[in-house]
Amino acid sequence: MPAKLSSLLARSVHLLLAIAVAFGGYLHLVSVFEHAGRPDFAFFSGFDSWREAIDAVGLLDAPRALLGLGLICMAPGLLLRARIAWAFSLLMLVLVGVLGFLGSASHLLEIYNLLVFVLLLAAWPVFDRASLAAGSLFTVIAICSLLGYAIFGSLYLGREFGPPIEGMPAAVYFSVVTMSTVGFGDIVPRSDAARYFTLSIIILGITVFATSISAIAGPVIGGNVKRLIKGRIAHAMRHDHIILAGASSLAAAVYPVLREHGYPVTVIVPENQPHNYPDDADLIVGDATTSAVLLEAGAPKARYVLALRSDDAENAFIVLAAKDVGGPSTKTVAVANTPEHLAKLRRVQPDIVFSLQQLVGELLARTLSGQKIDQDFVDSLFTNDKRA
């Protein structure tokens, strides 16, 4: 029972950390609102201006609220085990911890924040994925976070612009125009603080948009390049190997045994057919009954071509195709899933043909009768030589 529990925790560590990060973000939000005296999340309605509301919350606590919201938004990325969500969660935890220490966060909240940071840092091998969904999620969160930062600063420094930014519409307009580097010039910073703030929006805008494009395009381009390089390297390395055609239960059971014995194996799986082969398998998706696919798998240099599909007719066609394109030393092996088809498969003259049912029956009969099972007998089962 303890072993099962530890295994379950190992598989669910990303889920637990996602919940912990989201809960930490929620606690920071509640802490900020309670410090402002309005824990009902409606404290802005009690002030005449945005500047008064931000001053009531606190100049340090207001960004902490935005970071708390960002931590909540990072939770789906952690559920996807995305490395980019893991990295930004760590960064946000550091920032929210520093702001909380300088602001109004309680000691218990700071301890919880530190604990989540340590656990997230220790679990870095779990978050090893770079997917299009994670990249898209990061893009949305990054742009929204930058927009929140720009709006917050615009409202707080609104009187230092000309004309002054006094309401949400003007703040949103200025933020979008500035972070997109369009800059119409109808709202101009008048003080050094406003100018530095505007520069920060421009720099962050360029950075966020560039990073967002790479976060989305990177997994797509990287995956294609990886598949291309892997395919070319595998094609060059296919020599004196075994081609395993099929995704049946028998094929899935044969693959790890061949790998354990040190044989290089190239697998051919039909299109849109699920399989249980590992991710690092040299795998080709295609129809093994065609010469083009067998040539791609390196049939002329292969040691064996194993036709282990669940359809006996397809196994026969694989043997025929392998004989056409295989090299002089390439041998063919076929399985008859139905014993009645064994004689028909022999007509295409594979080097080895067998039926699992017949194989088990012969072994069981010999065992029950006390007869010797030696290498000659085993060879006879595959070559159909009954003299043994």
C-alpha positions as CSV (number, residue, x, y, z in Angstrom):
1,M,0.0,0.0,0.0
2,P,2.8,2.6,0.8
3,A,4.4,1.7,-2.6
4,K,1.2,2.3,-4.4
5,L,0.7,5.6,-2.6
6,S,4.2,6.8,-3.4
7,S,3.7,5.9,-7.1
8,L,0.4,7.8,-7.2
9,L,2.0,10.8,-5.6
10,A,4.9,10.7,-8.2
11,R,2.4,10.6,-11.1
12,S,0.3,13.5,-9.5
13,V,3.1,15.8,-8.4
14,H,2.4,18.3,-11.2
15,L,-1.3,18.3,-10.2
16,L,-0.5,19.0,-6.6
17,L,2.0,21.7,-7.4
18,A,-0.5,23.4,-9.7
19,I,-3.0,23.5,-7.0
20,A,-0.4,24.8,-4.5
21,V,0.6,27.6,-6.8
22,A,-2.9,28.6,-7.6
23,F,-3.9,28.5,-3.9
24,G,-0.8,30.7,-3.1
25,G,-1.9,33.2,-5.7
26,Y,-5.4,33.3,-4.2
27,L,-4.0,33.8,-0.7
28,H,-2.0,36.8,-1.9
29,L,-5.1,38.3,-3.5
30,V,-7.1,37.9,-0.3
31,S,-4.2,39.3,1.7
32,V,-4.1,42.5,-0.5
33,F,-7.9,43.0,-0.4
34,E,-8.1,42.4,3.4
35,H,-5.2,44.9,4.0
36,A,-7.2,47.5,2.0
37,G,-10.2,47.0,4.3
38,R,-12.5,45.6,1.6
39,P,-12.1,41.8,1.5
40,D,-15.3,41.5,-0.6
41,F,-13.2,42.2,-3.8
42,A,-15.2,45.5,-4.4
43,F,-13.0,48.0,-2.7
44,F,-12.5,50.2,-5.8
45,S,-16.1,51.4,-5.7
46,G,-15.4,53.3,-2.5
47,F,-12.9,55.7,-3.9
48,D,-13.3,58.8,-6.1
49,S,-10.2,58.1,-8.3
50,W,-7.9,55.3,-9.2
51,R,-5.0,57.0,-7.6
52,E,-6.8,57.0,-4.2
53,A,-7.7,53.3,-4.7
54,I,-4.1,52.3,-5.5
55,D,-2.8,54.4,-2.5
56,A,-5.3,52.6,-0.3
57,V,-4.1,49.2,-1.4
58,G,-0.5,50.2,-1.3
59,L,2.0,50.8,-4.0
60,L,3.7,47.5,-3.3
61,D,0.6,45.4,-2.6
62,A,-1.1,46.4,-5.9
63,P,1.5,44.6,-8.0
64,R,1.4,41.7,-5.6
65,A,-2.3,41.4,-6.4
66,L,-1.5,41.2,-10.1
67,L,1.2,38.6,-9.4
68,G,-1.2,36.6,-7.3
69,L,-3.6,36.6,-10.3
70,G,-0.8,35.6,-12.5
71,L,0.0,32.6,-10.3
72,I,-3.5,31.4,-10.6
73,C,-3.3,31.7,-14.4
74,M,-0.1,29.7,-14.4
75,A,-1.8,26.7,-12.8
76,P,-3.1,25.3,-16.2
77,G,0.4,25.5,-17.6
78,L,1.7,23.5,-14.7
79,L,-1.1,20.9,-15.3
80,L,0.3,20.6,-18.8
81,R,3.8,20.1,-17.3
82,A,5.0,23.0,-19.4
83,R,8.6,24.1,-18.7
84,I,7.8,27.7,-19.5
85,A,4.9,27.8,-17.0
86,W,7.3,26.2,-14.4
87,A,9.9,28.9,-15.0
88,F,7.5,31.8,-14.8
89,S,5.9,30.4,-11.7
90,L,9.3,30.4,-10.0
91,L,9.9,34.0,-11.1
92,M,6.4,35.1,-9.9
93,L,6.9,33.4,-6.6
94,V,10.2,35.3,-6.0
95,L,8.6,38.6,-7.0
96,V,5.4,38.1,-4.9
97,G,7.5,37.0,-2.0
98,V,9.7,40.1,-2.1
99,L,6.7,42.4,-2.5
100,G,4.9,40.6,0.3
101,F,7.9,40.9,2.6
102,L,8.1,44.6,1.9
103,G,4.4,45.0,2.0
104,S,1.7,43.6,4.2
105,A,1.9,39.8,3.7
106,S,1.8,37.7,6.9
107,H,4.7,35.5,8.0
108,L,2.7,32.4,7.4
109,L,1.9,33.4,3.9
110,E,5.6,34.1,3.2
111,I,6.6,30.7,4.7
112,Y,3.9,29.0,2.4
113,N,5.3,30.9,-0.6
114,L,8.8,29.8,0.2
115,L,7.7,26.2,0.6
116,V,5.9,26.1,-2.7
117,F,9.0,27.7,-4.4
118,V,11.3,25.0,-3.0
119,L,8.9,22.2,-4.0
120,L,8.5,23.6,-7.4
121,L,12.3,23.9,-7.8
122,A,12.9,20.4,-6.7
123,A,10.3,19.0,-9.2
124,W,12.0,20.6,-12.2
125,P,12.4,17.2,-14.1
126,V,8.6,16.8,-14.1
127,F,8.0,19.9,-16.1
128,D,9.8,19.0,-19.3
129,R,7.2,19.7,-22.0
130,A,7.1,22.4,-24.7
131,S,3.8,22.2,-26.4
132,L,1.7,24.6,-28.6
133,A,-1.0,24.7,-25.9
134,A,1.5,25.7,-23.2
135,G,3.0,28.3,-25.5
136,S,-0.4,29.8,-26.3
137,L,-1.3,29.9,-22.7
138,F,1.9,31.7,-21.8
139,T,1.2,34.2,-24.6
140,V,-2.2,35.1,-23.3
141,I,-0.9,35.3,-19.7
142,A,2.1,37.4,-20.6
143,I,0.2,39.9,-22.7
144,C,-2.5,40.2,-20.1
145,S,0.1,40.7,-17.3
146,L,1.9,43.4,-19.3
147,L,-1.4,45.1,-20.0
148,G,-2.3,45.0,-16.3
149,Y,1.1,46.5,-15.4
150,A,0.7,49.2,-18.0
151,I,-2.8,50.1,-16.9
152,F,-1.8,50.1,-13.3
153,G,1.1,52.5,-13.9
154,S,-0.9,54.7,-16.2
155,L,-3.6,55.2,-13.6
156,Y,-1.1,55.8,-10.8
157,L,1.0,58.3,-12.8
158,G,-1.9,59.7,-14.7
159,R,-1.4,63.3,-13.6
160,E,2.1,63.2,-14.9
161,F,1.0,62.8,-18.5
162,G,-0.4,65.4,-20.9
163,P,-3.3,65.3,-21.1
164,P,-3.7,63.6,-17.8
165,I,-4.8,59.9,-17.7
166,E,-7.8,60.0,-15.3
167,G,-9.9,57.0,-16.3
168,M,-9.8,53.4,-17.3
169,P,-10.6,54.0,-21.1
170,A,-7.7,56.4,-21.4
171,A,-5.3,54.0,-19.5
172,V,-6.2,51.1,-21.6
173,Y,-5.8,53.1,-24.8
174,F,-2.4,54.5,-23.8
175,S,-1.2,51.0,-22.6
176,V,-2.2,49.2,-25.8
177,V,-0.7,52.0,-28.1
178,T,2.5,52.0,-26.1
179,M,3.1,48.3,-25.6
180,S,2.5,47.8,-29.3
181,T,5.1,50.5,-30.0
182,V,2.7,52.4,-32.3
183,G,2.9,55.7,-30.3
184,F,0.5,58.2,-31.8
185,G,1.8,60.9,-29.5
186,D,-1.6,62.2,-28.4
187,I,-0.7,61.3,-24.7
188,V,2.8,62.4,-23.7
189,P,4.8,61.8,-20.5
190,R,5.6,65.0,-18.7
191,S,7.8,63.9,-15.8
192,D,10.9,61.7,-15.5
193,A,8.9,59.0,-13.7
194,A,6.3,58.9,-16.5
195,R,9.0,58.8,-19.2
196,Y,10.8,55.9,-17.5
197,F,7.5,54.1,-17.1
198,T,6.7,54.6,-20.7
199,L,10.1,53.2,-21.7
200,S,9.5,50.2,-19.5
201,I,6.3,49.5,-21.3
202,I,7.9,49.7,-24.7
203,I,10.9,47.4,-23.8
204,L,8.6,44.9,-22.1
205,G,6.2,45.0,-25.0
206,I,8.9,44.1,-27.5
207,T,10.2,41.4,-25.2
208,V,6.8,39.9,-24.5
209,F,5.7,39.8,-28.1
210,A,9.0,38.3,-29.3
211,T,9.0,35.7,-26.5
212,S,5.4,34.9,-27.2
213,I,6.1,34.3,-30.9
214,S,9.0,32.0,-30.0
215,A,6.9,30.2,-27.4
216,I,4.2,29.4,-30.0
217,A,6.4,28.8,-33.0
218,G,9.3,27.1,-31.1
219,P,7.5,23.8,-30.3
220,V,6.1,23.5,-33.9
221,I,9.4,24.3,-35.6
222,G,11.5,22.4,-33.1
223,G,9.3,19.3,-33.4
224,N,9.5,19.3,-37.2
225,V,13.3,19.8,-37.1
226,K,13.7,17.1,-34.5
227,R,11.6,14.6,-36.5
228,L,13.6,15.5,-39.7
229,I,17.0,15.1,-38.0
230,K,15.9,11.9,-36.2
231,G,14.5,10.5,-39.5
232,R,17.8,11.2,-41.4
233,I,20.0,9.8,-38.6
234,A,17.8,6.7,-38.2
235,H,17.9,6.2,-42.0
236,A,21.7,6.4,-42.1
237,M,22.0,4.0,-39.1
238,R,19.6,1.3,-40.4
239,H,21.9,-1.6,-41.2
240,D,21.8,-5.2,-40.2
241,H,18.7,-4.4,-38.3
242,I,15.2,-6.0,-37.8
243,I,12.1,-4.5,-39.3
244,L,9.0,-5.2,-37.1
245,A,5.8,-4.6,-39.0
246,G,2.6,-4.3,-36.9
247,A,1.1,-2.9,-33.8
248,S,-0.5,-6.1,-32.5
249,S,-0.1,-7.4,-28.9
250,L,2.4,-9.9,-30.2
251,A,4.5,-7.2,-32.0
252,A,4.4,-5.0,-28.8
253,A,5.6,-8.0,-26.8
254,V,8.4,-8.9,-29.3
255,Y,9.8,-5.4,-29.5
256,P,11.2,-5.1,-25.9
257,V,12.7,-8.6,-26.1
258,L,14.5,-7.8,-29.3
259,R,15.8,-4.6,-27.8
260,E,17.0,-6.4,-24.6
261,H,19.0,-8.7,-26.8
262,G,20.7,-5.7,-28.4
263,Y,19.0,-5.9,-31.8
264,P,18.4,-2.6,-33.6
265,V,14.7,-2.5,-34.5
266,T,12.7,-0.4,-36.9
267,V,9.0,-0.4,-36.4
268,I,6.4,0.1,-39.1
269,V,2.9,1.1,-37.8
270,P,-0.2,1.6,-39.9
271,E,-1.5,5.2,-40.1
272,N,-4.1,6.1,-37.4
273,Q,-3.5,2.9,-35.5
274,P,-2.7,3.2,-31.7
275,H,0.4,1.5,-30.4
276,N,2.4,1.0,-27.2
277,Y,5.9,1.5,-28.6
278,P,8.2,3.9,-26.6
279,D,8.8,7.5,-27.7
280,D,12.4,6.7,-28.6
281,A,11.6,3.9,-30.9
282,D,12.7,4.1,-34.5
283,L,9.2,4.2,-35.8
284,I,7.8,4.7,-39.3
285,V,4.1,5.4,-40.0
286,G,3.0,3.7,-43.2
287,D,1.8,0.6,-45.0
288,A,4.4,-2.2,-44.7
289,T,2.8,-4.0,-47.6
290,T,4.2,-1.4,-50.0
291,S,7.8,-1.4,-51.3
292,A,8.3,2.3,-50.7
293,V,7.7,2.0,-47.0
294,L,10.0,-1.0,-46.7
295,L,12.7,0.8,-48.6
296,E,12.3,3.7,-46.2
297,A,12.7,1.2,-43.3
298,G,16.0,0.0,-44.9
299,A,14.7,-3.5,-46.1
300,P,17.7,-4.0,-48.5
301,K,20.1,-3.9,-45.5
302,A,17.8,-5.6,-42.9
303,R,18.5,-8.9,-41.2
304,Y,14.9,-9.8,-40.8
305,V,11.5,-8.5,-41.7
306,L,8.9,-9.6,-39.2
307,A,5.3,-9.6,-40.4
308,L,3.4,-9.5,-37.1
309,R,0.2,-7.8,-38.0
310,S,-3.2,-9.1,-36.8
311,D,-4.4,-9.7,-40.4
312,D,-2.9,-12.8,-42.0
313,A,-3.5,-11.5,-45.5
314,E,-1.6,-8.4,-44.8
315,N,1.3,-10.5,-43.3
316,A,1.4,-12.4,-46.6
317,F,1.6,-9.2,-48.6
318,I,4.4,-7.9,-46.3
319,V,6.4,-11.0,-47.0
320,L,5.9,-10.7,-50.8
321,A,6.9,-7.0,-50.7
322,A,10.0,-7.8,-48.5
323,K,11.1,-10.4,-51.0
324,D,10.9,-7.8,-53.8
325,V,13.0,-5.1,-52.1
326,G,15.0,-7.1,-49.5
327,G,18.7,-7.8,-49.8
328,P,20.2,-11.2,-50.4
329,S,20.7,-11.8,-46.7
330,T,17.2,-10.5,-45.6
331,K,15.0,-13.1,-44.2
332,T,11.2,-12.9,-43.7
333,V,9.2,-14.1,-40.7
334,A,5.4,-14.3,-40.6
335,V,2.8,-15.1,-38.0
336,A,-0.5,-16.9,-38.7
337,N,-3.0,-15.5,-36.3
338,T,-5.5,-18.2,-37.3
339,P,-4.0,-21.8,-37.5
340,E,-6.2,-22.5,-40.6
341,H,-4.2,-19.8,-42.5
342,L,-0.8,-21.4,-41.8
343,A,-0.8,-23.4,-45.0
344,K,-1.8,-20.3,-47.1
345,L,1.0,-18.3,-45.6
346,R,3.5,-21.0,-46.4
347,R,2.7,-20.5,-50.1
348,V,4.4,-17.1,-50.1
349,Q,7.5,-18.9,-48.8
350,P,8.6,-16.9,-45.8
351,D,11.8,-18.1,-44.2
352,I,10.0,-18.7,-40.9
353,V,6.3,-19.0,-40.4
354,F,4.5,-20.0,-37.2
355,S,1.2,-20.1,-35.4
356,L,1.1,-19.1,-31.7
357,Q,-1.7,-21.6,-31.1
358,Q,0.1,-24.5,-32.7
359,L,3.4,-23.5,-31.0
360,V,1.8,-23.5,-27.6
361,G,0.0,-26.7,-28.3
362,E,3.2,-28.5,-29.3
363,L,5.2,-27.3,-26.3
364,L,2.4,-28.2,-23.9
365,A,2.0,-31.7,-25.4
366,R,5.8,-32.3,-25.2
367,T,5.8,-31.1,-21.6
368,L,2.9,-33.2,-20.5
369,S,4.3,-36.3,-22.1
370,G,7.7,-35.8,-20.6
371,Q,9.5,-35.6,-24.0
372,K,12.7,-33.6,-24.3
373,I,12.4,-30.0,-25.6
374,D,15.7,-29.1,-27.2
375,Q,17.0,-26.6,-29.8
376,D,16.2,-29.0,-32.6
377,F,12.6,-29.4,-31.5
378,V,12.2,-25.6,-31.2
379,D,13.7,-25.1,-34.6
380,S,11.3,-27.6,-36.1
381,L,8.3,-25.7,-34.8
382,F,9.4,-22.6,-36.8
383,T,10.5,-24.5,-39.9
384,N,7.6,-26.9,-39.8
385,D,10.0,-29.9,-39.9
386,K,8.2,-32.7,-38.1
387,R,11.2,-35.0,-38.0
388,A,12.3,-33.6,-34.7
